[in-house]
Amino acid sequence: MSAQATTDHDTIRRWVEKHGGSPARVRRTGGAGGADDPGILRIDFPGFSGEESLEKISWEQFFEWFDKNELALLYQDENRFNKIVSRRSVESQLH
């Protein structure tokens, strides 16, 4: 299975919610880009390994920093595989 890349907010939100996830950040990261900087962004799927290290954030905050840091989401429709990467690393795959 190959991963798809997107920066589209609606596509990301639909995929995450379809798979039972929510926007999150890694605890004890952030602040370098200002007081509102959430740090390292992740997608949290309850019941998986990130429970202790992740903190839920709003979609608004997630997408603000997702765009500010020029990120993209690699994902597979069939499962929960996802990775937040630099847009430059997947430019040829973005629509």
C-alpha positions in Angstrom: 0.0 0.0 0.0 1.3 3.4 -0.9 0.7 6.5 1.2 -1.0 9.6 -0.1 0.1 13.1 0.8 -2.2 16.1 1.5 -2.2 19.5 3.0 -6.0 19.9 2.6 -7.6 20.6 6.0 -10.9 19.0 5.1 -9.3 15.8 3.9 -7.1 15.6 6.9 -9.9 16.2 9.4 -12.2 13.7 7.6 -9.5 11.0 7.6 -8.5 11.5 11.2 -12.1 11.5 12.5 -12.9 8.5 10.3 -10.2 6.5 12.0 -11.1 7.7 15.5 -8.3 10.1 16.0 -7.9 13.7 17.1 -5.3 16.5 16.7 -2.6 16.5 19.4 0.8 17.8 20.4 3.7 16.1 22.2 3.8 17.3 25.8 6.7 19.4 26.9 7.5 20.6 23.4 6.7 24.0 21.9 7.2 27.6 22.8 10.1 28.2 20.4 7.8 29.8 17.9 6.0 31.9 20.5 3.8 31.3 23.5 1.1 29.7 21.3 3.5 27.3 19.6 2.2 23.8 20.4 5.4 22.1 19.5 5.5 18.7 17.7 2.1 17.9 16.1 0.7 14.4 16.1 -2.5 12.6 15.5 -3.7 10.8 18.6 -5.5 7.5 18.4 -6.9 6.6 21.9 -5.6 3.3 23.2 -2.3 3.5 21.5 1.2 4.3 22.7 0.9 8.0 22.8 -1.5 8.3 25.7 1.1 9.5 28.2 3.0 11.8 25.9 0.3 13.4 23.8 -2.1 16.2 24.7 -5.2 17.0 22.6 -5.4 20.4 20.9 -8.0 22.1 18.8 -8.3 21.7 15.0 -7.8 25.5 14.8 -4.5 25.4 16.6 -3.4 22.2 14.8 -4.0 23.7 11.4 -2.5 27.1 12.3 0.8 25.5 13.1 0.5 22.8 10.4 0.5 25.6 7.8 2.9 27.9 9.6 5.5 25.1 9.6 4.7 24.0 6.0 3.7 20.5 6.9 1.9 17.8 5.0 0.2 14.5 6.1 1.2 11.2 4.6 -1.7 8.7 5.2 -3.3 5.5 3.9 -7.0 5.2 3.6 -7.2 1.6 4.6 -5.5 1.9 8.1 -4.2 4.4 10.6 -0.8 4.8 9.1 0.1 8.5 9.1 3.2 10.7 9.3 3.4 14.5 9.5 6.3 15.6 7.2 7.7 18.7 5.6 5.8 19.7 2.5 9.1 19.9 0.5 9.6 16.2 1.1 6.4 15.3 -0.7 5.9 18.2 -3.2 5.6 15.9 -6.1 2.7 14.0 -4.4 0.6 17.0 -3.4 -2.4 17.9 -5.6 
